[in-house]
């Protein structure tokens, strides 16, 4: 399964990530940057303390994972 992980800095300079699961296709650098900037510009996401959750774009990574069943109890 492929997912896309977006990394940001918050308004208080902490790390924040957003993961989109089950992603299919190829994401270009330009498209990733546009998405991240749109999320920042939306200015809609804050912690309960009022800190902006997505203040600065840091990175976007495609992550491929493969799982192999070792044991599955069929109940």
C-alpha positions as CSV (number, residue, x, y, z in Angstrom):
1,X,0.0,0.0,0.0
2,X,1.2,3.5,-0.8
3,X,0.6,6.5,1.4
4,X,1.8,10.1,1.2
5,X,3.3,11.7,4.3
6,X,3.3,15.5,4.5
7,X,5.6,17.1,7.1
8,X,5.0,20.6,8.5
9,X,6.2,23.0,11.2
10,X,3.5,24.3,13.5
11,X,3.2,27.9,14.6
12,X,5.3,27.2,17.7
13,X,8.0,25.4,15.5
14,X,7.1,21.8,16.4
15,X,6.8,19.0,13.9
16,X,3.4,18.0,12.6
17,X,2.5,15.4,9.9
18,X,-0.4,14.5,7.8
19,X,-0.8,11.1,6.1
20,X,-3.0,10.3,3.2
21,X,-3.5,6.5,3.1
22,X,-4.1,4.2,0.2
23,X,-2.8,6.6,-2.4
24,X,-2.4,5.5,-5.9
25,X,-0.5,7.3,-8.6
26,X,2.4,9.6,-8.7
27,X,2.5,13.0,-7.0
28,X,4.7,15.6,-8.5
29,X,6.8,18.0,-6.4
30,X,4.7,20.9,-7.8
31,X,1.4,19.3,-6.9
32,X,2.6,18.4,-3.4
33,X,3.8,21.9,-2.8
34,X,0.5,23.4,-4.0
35,X,-1.5,21.1,-1.7
36,X,0.7,21.9,1.3
37,X,0.5,25.6,0.6
38,X,-3.3,25.4,0.2
39,X,-3.6,23.7,3.6
40,X,-1.4,26.5,5.1
41,X,-3.3,29.2,3.4
42,X,-6.7,27.8,4.5
43,X,-5.8,28.9,8.0
44,X,-8.4,26.6,9.5
45,X,-6.4,24.2,11.7
46,X,-5.4,25.2,15.2
47,X,-4.6,23.4,18.5
48,X,-6.8,24.0,21.5
49,X,-4.2,26.5,22.6
50,X,-4.6,28.5,19.4
51,X,-1.3,27.4,17.8
52,X,-1.5,27.1,14.0
53,X,-1.1,23.4,13.2
54,X,0.2,23.8,9.6
55,X,2.4,26.9,9.4
56,X,5.3,25.9,7.2
57,X,5.8,23.1,4.6
58,X,8.8,20.9,5.3
59,X,8.6,17.7,3.1
60,X,6.3,15.3,1.2
61,X,7.2,11.7,1.0
62,X,5.6,8.7,-0.8
63,X,5.8,5.6,1.5
64,X,5.3,2.1,0.1
65,X,4.5,-0.6,2.7
66,X,4.1,-4.3,2.2
67,X,2.7,-6.6,4.8
68,X,3.0,-10.4,5.0
69,X,0.7,-12.3,7.3
70,X,2.6,-14.4,9.8
71,X,-0.5,-15.6,11.7
72,X,-4.2,-14.8,11.2
73,X,-6.8,-16.4,13.5
74,X,-9.8,-17.0,11.4
75,X,-12.7,-16.8,14.0
